Amino acid sequence: MKNGLLVILSSPSGGGKTTILNALRKQQEIEFVYSISATTRAPRPGEVDGKHYYFLSEDQFQKKVADGEFYEWEQVHQYHYGTLRAPIEAWLREGKIVLLDIDVNGELNVKKQLPEQTISIFIAPPSEQILIERLKNRKTESPEEIDRRLRRLPMEMNKKDQYDYVLINEDLDTCVNQVIEVIKHHIQYEGGNIS
């Protein structure tokens, strides 16, 4: 049976991870599936349940925790986020390349459970000032939320060394290409399957 590959991407808020993930999902060179996280936060404008996140109530989330349905879960910025086991396990059995967007603590937890099938990539901003500008320019968080996210930045940057790769997102296209090259380095890609 072919084994798939789990590709973990993490970055501080505003690091460009979501933009990079969207670009990866549109490119034609490698076919990916995307693992959607569960969260207790409310949807942002334009976000759709089951497409961007699984939006759960606190009670629904805690039931999944109790039932062992998450590889990892964490409270981040006052909300819970979790990585569901079932879809990832199914995709890996099918030999798929799975993209997973999680925070720095979740990366370590998942990698411990799937060490042979996981590579992790940390997307770093060119500078703290550029990160602050990106957070403000996207206009999806209040000033208080931005401050809360920036307070996590030193902790997140300190954990980048636990990743297999650290890429600096100075230019989006360059960074996307670097991610693709890292993945190609780990697989032999033939006709849509990993061999």
N, C-alpha and C positions, 0 to 999 in steps of 0.2 A: 504494500500500500504506500502511495506517495505521501510524504509529509509536507505540509505547508510551511509558511514562514510568517511569523508575527512581527510586524515592524512597529515599534513604539516610537511615537514622536511626542516630545515635551518641550515646553518653553515657558518663560514667564508670560503673564498676561501682556498682550501687545507685542510679543516677540514675532508674530507672523505665522504661527503654527497653523491656524485655521485656513489662512489664505494659501499656504503651501499645500495643505491637505486637499483643498478644492482644486488646485492646479494639478496635483498628482492624479486625482480622480478623473480629470479631463484628458490627460495626455494619453497617447495611443501605444506607447512603447511597451508598457507593462500593464497587465490587467490586475486591478486591485478590488478587494471588497473592503468596506469600511465598517468597523465595529462601533456601533452607536452606544454611548454611555447613557446610564440612567442618572437622573438628577431630581432633586427636590426643589430647585429654583423654578420660578415662573418663566415661561417662554418670552424671549425678546421679540420685538416686532419682526414678523416674517418667518420666525422659527415654527417648524411643524413637528408635532409629536410623531415619533417613529421615523423621522427623516433626519432631524438635527440631534435630538435627544429623545429618550423615553422620559417624559415628564411624569413623575410620580408624587403622590402625597407622602408626607412623612411616615404615615402608617404603612402604606404600600412598600415603601423603601425598607423600613425596619423588618417587615415580614420576609422580604427577600434576603436580608442579612441573616435572619434567624434560620431560614431554610438553606443557607449555604449557596445561594445562587450567584454570588459575586466572586471573581478572582480577587478583587480588592475593592475597598470602598474607603472613602475619606470625607471628612468635613473640610471644605475649602470655601473661604469667603462667606461663611454663615450658612452654606448649603451643603447637602450631601451629594456626592458623585460616586458612581460605582460602575465596574466593568463586569458585564454578565458573562457567565461561563458558557452557556449552551450554544450561542451562535458561533463563538470563536472555536470551540471544540469541533463543531460540525464542519466549519470551513477548513480547519487545519487537516481534518481527516480527508477532505476532498482535494487537498493539495493546493489550496488557494493562498494568495499573498494577502494578509489581513493588515490593514492600517488601523492603529489604535492611538488615540489622542488622550493621554492621561498626564497627571501631575507627577512631580519628581518622587513622591513617596509611593505612589501607585506603581511606578515603573519597577522599583526594586521588588515589590511584592509579587508582581506578575512574573518577572524574570526568574525569581526563585522557584516558581512553580512550573515554568516552561523553559528551562535554561537552554535546551538544545534547539528549540524552534524560535527563539526570540533574538532580534537585534534591536538595540535602542539608540535613538538619535536625539540629541539635545540641540534645539534651535536657539542660539544666543543672539540677542540684539547687538548691533554695532557699538552702542553706548547706552548708558542709563538715560541720557537726555533724549536720544532718539526714541527710546521706549516710552518715555513720558509723553512725547509729542504724538506718538502713534495712539496711545491710550486716549488722549484728549481728542484727537481728530476723528476717532471712530464714533464718538458721541453715543455710546451704548451704556455707559456707566455714569453715575452721579460723581461729583468731586469726592464724596465720602468713600464711594466704592473704589475709585482710583487710588485714593490714599491707602485703603485697606490692601489693595493688590500690590502697591509699591512696598508696603511693609514686609511682604513675603519675598521680595526680590533678593535680598542677601542670602536667605536660606535656599532659595531655588538655585541661585548661581553657585553656591557652595557645593551643591550636589551634582553639578554637571559632570564631575570627574567619574561618577559611577556609571556613566553612559559609555557605550561602545564608540560612539562618534559625537563630536561637538562641531556643529557647523554655524558660521556666523551669517545671519540673514541681512546682508547689506544690500544685495540686489536679488529680487525675487526669482527671476529666471535662472540665475546662477545657482541659487540655493536649491531650487527644485531639481535642477540637473545634477547637483551634487548628491541629493537624496537618491535619485534614480541610479546613479553610479554606485553608491553604497549598496543598494539592494541588488543590482546586477552582479556585484562582486560576490554576493552570498548565494546566488542561485545560478542555475543554468536554465535559461528560459527557452522553452520550445513549444510552440503552438498553443499557448495559453495555460500550460501546466508546468509545474516544477518537476524536473526529472532528477 
